[in-house]
Amino acid sequence: MTEYVYLNGEYIEADKAVLPIRTHAFLYGTSVFEGIRAYYNSEEEQMYAFRVKEHYQRLLASAKVMWMKSPYTLEEYAKITRELLKKNGYKTDAYIRPTLYKSSIKVGPTLTDNEDSFLIFTTPFGNYFGTEKGLKLCVSSWRRTSDNAIPPRAKVSGAYANSALIKTDAHESGFDDAVVLSESGEVTEGSAMNIFLVINGVLTTTNTTNDILVGVTRNTVIELAHELGIPVKERSIDRTELYNADEIFCCGTGAQIVPVESVDHRIIGDGKTGKITKQIQDLYYDVVRGKVEKFKGWCMPVYD
Ligand SMILES: Cc1ncc(COP(=O)(O)O)c(C=O)c1O
């Protein structure tokens, strides 16, 4: 089946979508992007794109940091996304990658006097991590870039050189991923996911000011915890609190809700998926497929 992408205001065949090699975003990593999931609900034969509005809101916030003008409104972004998914007609879960990028053909890093363009591609997408076992994490020797270097709050493609080093070095050392510390030594997040600890029954996560990408899934988890009556605390987290946590899980659009088995070879709890993690996981997987009426507003139906 032909796969389409959205580029320069048109839906075109994916293999015809090419960019000039001197595109600014390619030379300097000057694009901002989102990763959105769409879930196929086979009983309803419907596809639901999850929290589209919140993802595009964050895209616009990232764009502002990077001196970009958005060519579309939030409603227009949602409409284009839906149209593209419809054209691609998946009957399976999918990943959506909208990108706003500096498109001038230009040498030199300046962001102003530099055009902005928008594209989206989509692809069928299963689980990013295996679902059988929890993650084995290490604490990375790399530090998260700080808000005053490359702000993690903005989802800038160039910043993912940091994630790439973190993830690759963790992998090469036999871990699934890593927890990254800030320049001041506090826990931030994983290479591309936020982190939650359960400490004495309290779901604990970093502050939004701890050099993290403020995840849409992080917000979803907090909302679901409220629904389940689980107390939530946002605060700075020390490295050794990881070792002593009762449960840990990571979350993100790609990662979804994934339990952590160990950190730096210290087993978390009994090494199995914890009770609170499981409660959040179960509710999350129902919510994203549009199975929970109360949260259906987060799920954008794709097919008519
Ligand atoms: C660095 C980083 N942190 C956290 C997340 C989780 O964000 P979200 O839940 O919005 O996907 C991501 C996911 O893309 C990420 O790249």
PDBQT file of the ligand as one rigid body, heavy atoms in Angstrom, charges set to zero:
ROOT
HETATM    1  C1  LIG A 401      13.586  13.403  26.416  1.00  0.00    +0.000 C 
HETATM    2  C2  LIG A 401      12.187  12.932  26.557  1.00  0.00    +0.000 A 
HETATM    3  N1  LIG A 401      11.603  12.955  27.761  1.00  0.00    +0.000 NA
HETATM    4  C3  LIG A 401      10.339  12.553  27.946  1.00  0.00    +0.000 A 
HETATM    5  C4  LIG A 401       9.574  12.069  26.902  1.00  0.00    +0.000 A 
HETATM    6  C5  LIG A 401       8.156  11.687  27.129  1.00  0.00    +0.000 C 
HETATM    7  O1  LIG A 401       7.309  12.660  26.576  1.00  0.00    +0.000 OA
HETATM    8  P1  LIG A 401       5.855  12.316  26.067  1.00  0.00    +0.000 P 
HETATM    9  O2  LIG A 401       5.174  11.620  27.172  1.00  0.00    +0.000 OA
HETATM   10  O3  LIG A 401       5.242  13.620  25.764  1.00  0.00    +0.000 OA
HETATM   11  O4  LIG A 401       6.002  11.452  24.872  1.00  0.00    +0.000 OA
HETATM   12  C6  LIG A 401      10.139  12.006  25.626  1.00  0.00    +0.000 A 
HETATM   13  C7  LIG A 401       9.340  11.471  24.543  1.00  0.00    +0.000 C 
HETATM   14  O5  LIG A 401       9.360  11.822  23.461  1.00  0.00    +0.000 OA
HETATM   15  C8  LIG A 401      11.457  12.464  25.434  1.00  0.00    +0.000 A 
HETATM   16  O6  LIG A 401      12.034  12.433  24.233  1.00  0.00    +0.000 OA
ENDROOT
TORSDOF 0
